[in-house]
């Protein structure tokens, strides 16, 4: 990927940040970090294998769930290399091209995850509001087209990021605020004008994460109106139960993201650096680990299949 155009492109590097105050405790920090990645890997691969191997689960809801697991694996793989280098190897220096490539994949997979969560909210909206037409509206072909459109749009929107960053001037050594590269963190270290980069980054964020959040909220407002119009309390409860796991996944993704954005905009000078770094870790590391757990606990079909894996003769 040709991302570096300026003359001093090969002369500047980035320094990844340890956890402030815990620089000497790499081995202890590496243990929970590696545990999170292992749990994410095992959980999401398990979900994907179950959905693939059980024909009765080849329905829109579970196909979107498989997409979410694939995206979570991609997001974990995007942050793992640099975090492993910092906490396991003590290697904090990273080249500009590597840093720009990493932030491209991190932001791309984040936007893909947001779009998949929107697709899952739309799936529940159609299932509850149009149950008789559900199977004809969300066919397997249309689900595949939705997935392809999400990936294509997300990648296309983020391709200009490393190119635009490559046009900026940086100091020979630039200290980041995290143990991985993200666009706002890299952008604040530029020594030349970042007006175009900031404007484009804001446009991408509002047109993807911002718009997705609004549409997800709208979907659940429509679902709520439909559910409250159902006369039977048991049917209302059943309809709500089908949405609980999706709502949990959306809260896991958006709550740290919104909190981190608020801190960057309004409270960065008032709060210690550890708070911002913790929220960043929560946003990138926790959802890929907890999403499989949430869906395993709240989705009967997934839970039964997992129990069968461990107790094949009892179920």
N, C-alpha and C positions, 0 to 999 in steps of 0.2 A: 504494500500500500504506500504510494508516494504521497506522504503527508507533510514533508518538510521542504519548504521552498526558500526560506531565507538563508543568507550567506553564512550565518553563524550557527546553522542548524545542528551541526555535529559538535559544537563547542559548549553546549549547555546540557545539564543533567538535572534530574529531580531527586530529592531525598525524601523517602517515605518516612512517616512519623510513627514512632512507638507510642504506646499509651503513656501519657505524661505522668511522671513520677514512678513508673514501673519499668523503666528501661532495663534494669538489672534482673528482671524476673521473667525473661523470655521463655524459659522452659515451663514455668507454671502457666503462663498465658497460652502457650502453644497447645497445652492439653485440652482446655475447653474449646479452643478454636477448632482443633482437629476433630474433636468429638462432634461439634456442630456439623462439620462437613460430612463426616461419616454417616451421621443420622440422616442428613439431607439426602445423601446418595442412596442409602438403603431404603428410606421411606419412599422416595419418588420412583425409584426403579421398581419397587414392589407394587405401587399403584399402577404403573404402566404395564407391568407383566400381568397383573390380575385382569385389567380391562382388555388386554389383547387376547388372553387365553380363554375368556368366558364370553361366548357369543351373545348371551342374554344381556351383557353389559355394553354391547355395541349400539348404544343409544346416544342422542345428543348430549345429555348431561354428563355421561361418563367419557365420551370422546373429548369434550371440553376439559374435563378433569385430567385426562391424559396430556392434553396440550399444556395445561398449567404445570404438570409435573415435569414435562420436557423443558419448559421455560425456567422453572426453578433450578433444574440441573445446569442449564446454561448460565444463569445468574451466579450460581455458586462457583462454577468453573471460571467465571470472569474475575472474581475477587480472590480466588484461592492462590494463584501463583505468587502475587506480590505479598500477601499475608503470610504465606509459608516462607517466603524469602526473608521477611522481617523477623518473624517469631521463632522459626526453626533454624535458620542459617545466619541470622544477624546481618543479612545483606539488605541495605537500605537504599543504595544508589540504583537508579533506573534511568535508561536512556530516553530521550524525547520521543522517538518513534514508538518504543514499547509502551510508554505512558499514554500517548495519544491513542494507540490501538486498544489499550485496555479500557480507557474511558469510552471509546466507541462501543465496545461490546457491553460494558456495564449499563450504559444509558439505553442502548438498543433493547437489551433483554428486560430492563425495567419498564420500558414503554410497551413491549410485547406483553408482559405480565399484566399491566393495567388494561390493555385491550382485551386480553383473554378473560379477565374478571368482568369486563363489560359484556362480553359475549355470553358468559355464564349467567349474568343478571338478565340479559335478554332471553336466554333459554328458559329461565324460571318464569319470566313474565308471559311468554307465549304459552308455556305449559299450564299456567293457572288461569290466564284470561281466555285462551283459545284451545281448550283441551281436545276438542274434536278435530281440529285442523293441525294439531301439533306435529304429527308425523309427516304431514305433507308440506308444512312450512319449513321445518328443519330436517331436510333430507341429508344423507351422508355426503352427497355431492356438494350441497350448499355449505355444509360444515367444513369440508375440505377447502372450498373457495374462500370462506371466511378466514380460515387459518393462513392460507397463502397470502391473502390481502393484508392481514395483520403483519406478517413477517416482512413483506415487501415494503409496505408503507413505513414501518419502523426503521428498517435498514436505510431506506432512501432518505428519510428525514435526518438521520444522524451521519450519513456519509460526509456532508460538508463540515462537520465539527473538526475532525483532525486536519482537514485542508485549511480551514480558517485559522486554526491554532498555529499551523506551520508558517503562516505569514507574519506572526507576531515576533517581537524581539523579547528575549529573556536574559536574565543574568546568568553567568556561567554556572552557578549552583543555586537551585531553588528548593526551599524546604516546604513540603506539602503539610497539610493538617491531618492527613489520614494515612493508613497503611496501604492505600490503593489510590489510583488516579480517578478523579471525577472532574467534570467540566468546570464548575464554579471555583473549585479549589485551584486548578491550574490557571484559570483565567485571571484570578486576582494577583498572580505573580508576574504577569506580563509587564514589561517596561515600555510598551508602546500602546497606542489607542486601542481599546477593546470595544468600541461602540458597536461595530458591526457584529462582533461575536456575541455581545450581551443581548443585542436586539434579536438575533437569530435564536439564541438559546431560550429567551423568553417566549418567542413565537412557538418553538417546538414544545416547550413545557405546557403552555396554555392550550395548544391545539391537540395535545395528546392526553397527558395526565389530568389537566384541568377539565377538558371537555369530557373525558371518560368519567370522572368523578360526578359531574353534573348529570350525565345520562344514566349512570348507575343509580343515583339518588332518585331520578325521575322514574326509573323502572320499578323501584321498590315502593314509590308512592302509588303507582298504578296497581301493583300487586296488593298493597294494603287496602286500597279502595275495593278491589275485587273480592278479597278475602272477607272484609267486613260486611259485604253484601250477601254472604252465604249465611243461610238461616241456621244451619246446624253447627253447634259449638265443636263437635268432634271433627267435622270437615274443615272448620277454620284452623283447628290445631294441627291437623294433618298437613294443610297447605303451608302453614307457618314452618313446620318442621322440615319441609323440603328446602327451605331457604336459609335455615340457621347456619349450616356449614359454610355456605357461600358468603353470608354476612360476616362470619368470623374471619374468613380468608381476606375479605376486603378491608376489615378493620386492621388486621395484622399488617397489611400492605400500606394503607393510607395514613394510619395514625402516626407512625414514626416519621413518614414523609412530610406530612403537614407540620408536625412539631419542629422538624429540622428546618423547614422553610421559614417558619416564624422566627426561629432563633437567628438564622442567617440574616433576616430582614431587620429585626427589631432588637434582639437581645444579645447579640454576639459579644458585645463589649462588657455586658453586665454579668454574664454567666461564665463559669470556668470552661476551659477547653475540653475537659473530660465529658461534660454534658453533651456537647455537640458530637463528639466522637462516639459516645455510647449510643445516641440516637441513630447515628449513621450505621453503626454495627447492627442495631436492632432492625433497621430498614432492609439491609442487604443480606444479613445472615439468618435472622429468625424466621421470616416467612417460609423460605424453602425447607426449613427443618420442621416447622409446626403445621404447615398445610397438610402433609400426609397424615399427621396425627389427628388433626381436626376431622378430616374426611373419614378416617378409619373409625373414629369414635361415633360420629354423628350420622354416618351412612351405613345402613344395615347390610346392604349387599357387599360392600367392601369389608366391613367388619367380619362377616361370616366367612368370606374367602380367606382372610388372614388367619382366623381361628382354625380353619381347615388345614392350613399349611403347617400349623404347630401341633394340631390334634386331629390328624386325618381319620382316625377311627371312631371319634366321638361325635362327629357332626354329619 
